[in-house]
Amino acid sequence: MNQKLDRRKKYTRMVLKQSLMEILKQKPISSITIKEICDQADINRSTFYTHYGSQYDLLHQIEEEIITDLNKTLASYNYSKEEEGLQMTIKLLEYVVANKEVCETLLSEHGDVTFKKRVMKNALEHTVHNLFKAYQVDAELTEYISLFYVSGSIQVLETWLKNDMDKTPKEMAQMISNLANNGISGL
């Protein structure tokens, strides 16, 4: 009996997440109502409230899943070697390809702006603690270099998504890595 309930809970949550993502493609979270999500999911409001407190809570859960997955990927690499940094970037971009719709929606103008900041914060933590150990960058410059590297990479990622991923993850990773390590002279 418990297994059946767990499957039903998982299914309900999946449908609610998919419904929110569909609506989010059309308008920002601040304009989305619980009624719209429930209508899209063909679920009543009381069922929604059994799982989530608000549309923001639902969105936050989706974002947390993405950030958790990204953190697992980032934590699995040692950035002290340039080649591993490139491989990590390829893996992250492959993750984006595998989760294209969700990433595209969350990073779009309709997504929650705090999501991008949270992604940047997590990426900065990994960058500051790992990438710059190899280069022995002055601590005062580390924050600025990390911010430049991560925010630039996110902007490149957003453009890549808008361009319908016109390059392979490996091509994008090499371009990001070259820009980060060598600036425009690396192209």
C-alpha positions in Angstrom: 0.0 0.0 0.0 2.8 2.4 0.9 4.5 1.8 -2.4 1.4 2.7 -4.3 1.1 5.9 -2.3 4.7 6.8 -3.0 4.3 6.2 -6.7 1.1 8.3 -6.7 3.0 11.1 -4.8 5.9 11.0 -7.2 3.5 11.1 -10.2 1.6 14.0 -8.8 4.7 16.0 -8.1 6.1 15.2 -11.5 2.8 16.4 -13.2 2.8 19.6 -11.1 6.4 20.3 -12.0 5.8 19.7 -15.7 2.7 21.9 -15.6 4.5 24.8 -14.0 7.3 24.5 -16.5 4.9 24.7 -19.4 3.2 27.8 -18.0 6.5 29.4 -17.1 7.5 29.3 -20.8 4.6 31.8 -21.4 4.8 34.1 -18.4 6.8 34.9 -15.2 6.2 33.1 -11.9 4.7 36.3 -10.4 1.8 36.0 -12.9 1.2 32.3 -12.4 -1.6 31.2 -10.2 -2.1 27.9 -8.4 -5.4 27.5 -10.2 -3.5 27.6 -13.6 -1.0 25.0 -12.4 -3.8 22.8 -11.2 -5.9 23.2 -14.4 -2.8 22.3 -16.5 -2.0 19.3 -14.3 -5.7 18.3 -14.0 -5.3 18.1 -10.2 -7.4 19.9 -7.6 -6.1 22.7 -5.4 -6.2 20.6 -2.2 -3.9 18.0 -3.8 -1.5 20.8 -4.8 -1.4 22.1 -1.2 -0.7 18.6 0.0 2.6 18.8 -1.8 3.5 22.5 -2.0 2.8 25.6 -0.2 2.7 27.9 -3.2 3.8 28.2 -6.8 7.0 29.7 -5.5 7.6 26.6 -3.3 7.1 24.4 -6.4 9.5 26.4 -8.5 12.0 26.4 -5.6 11.8 22.6 -5.5 12.5 22.4 -9.2 15.4 24.8 -8.9 16.9 22.9 -5.9 16.9 19.6 -7.9 18.8 21.3 -10.7 21.3 22.9 -8.3 21.8 19.6 -6.4 22.5 17.8 -9.7 24.9 20.6 -10.8 26.7 20.5 -7.4 27.1 16.7 -7.7 28.7 17.2 -11.1 30.9 20.0 -9.9 32.0 18.1 -6.8 33.1 15.1 -8.8 35.9 16.9 -10.6 39.3 18.2 -9.5 39.9 21.6 -11.1 43.6 21.7 -10.5 44.2 20.3 -13.9 43.1 22.2 -17.0 42.0 19.0 -18.8 39.7 18.0 -15.9 38.2 21.6 -15.9 37.4 21.1 -19.6 35.9 17.7 -18.9 33.8 19.1 -16.1 32.5 21.9 -18.4 31.6 19.3 -21.0 29.7 17.2 -18.4 27.8 20.3 -17.2 26.9 21.2 -20.8 25.8 17.6 -21.5 23.6 17.9 -18.4 22.1 21.1 -19.9 21.5 19.3 -23.2 19.8 16.4 -21.3 17.6 18.9 -19.4 17.3 21.5 -22.1 13.7 22.5 -21.6 14.0 22.9 -17.8 17.3 24.8 -18.1 16.0 27.0 -20.9 12.9 27.8 -19.0 14.6 28.5 -15.7 17.2 30.8 -17.3 14.7 32.6 -19.5 13.2 36.0 -18.8 10.2 34.2 -17.2 12.4 32.3 -14.8 13.1 33.4 -11.2 16.1 35.8 -11.3 17.3 34.5 -8.0 17.8 31.1 -9.6 20.6 32.4 -11.8 22.2 34.1 -8.7 22.0 30.8 -6.8 23.6 28.9 -9.7 26.4 31.5 -9.9 26.9 31.4 -6.1 27.3 27.6 -6.2 29.6 27.7 -9.2 31.7 30.5 -7.6 32.1 28.4 -4.4 33.5 25.5 -6.5 35.6 27.9 -8.6 37.1 29.8 -5.7 38.0 26.7 -3.7 39.3 24.6 -6.6 40.2 26.3 -9.8 42.4 29.0 -8.5 44.5 26.8 -6.3 46.3 25.7 -9.4 47.1 29.2 -10.5 47.9 30.6 -7.0 45.9 33.8 -7.6 46.1 36.6 -5.0 43.1 36.2 -2.7 42.0 39.8 -3.4 41.6 39.1 -7.1 40.1 35.6 -6.7 36.5 36.9 -6.1 36.7 39.2 -9.2 38.2 36.6 -11.4 35.7 34.0 -10.3 32.7 36.3 -10.8 34.0 37.2 -14.3 34.5 33.6 -15.2 31.2 32.3 -13.9 28.9 35.1 -15.0 30.5 35.1 -18.4 30.0 31.4 -18.7 26.4 31.7 -17.7 25.8 34.4 -20.3 27.5 32.2 -22.9 25.2 29.3 -21.8 22.1 31.4 -22.1 23.1 32.5 -25.6 23.8 28.9 -26.5 20.3 27.9 -25.4 18.8 30.8 -27.3 20.7 29.7 -30.4 19.1 26.2 -30.1 22.4 24.7 -29.0 24.1 25.3 -32.3 27.4 23.8 -31.1 28.2 20.6 -29.4 28.9 20.5 -25.6 32.5 19.8 -26.4 32.8 22.8 -28.7 31.2 25.1 -26.2 33.3 23.8 -23.4 36.5 24.4 -25.4 35.4 27.9 -26.2 34.5 28.7 -22.6 37.7 27.2 -21.4 39.8 29.1 -23.9 38.1 32.4 -23.1 38.5 31.8 -19.4 42.1 30.7 -19.6 43.4 32.9 -22.4 40.9 35.7 -23.0 40.2 36.7 -26.6 43.8 35.7 -27.6 42.8 32.1 -26.8 40.4 32.0 -29.8 
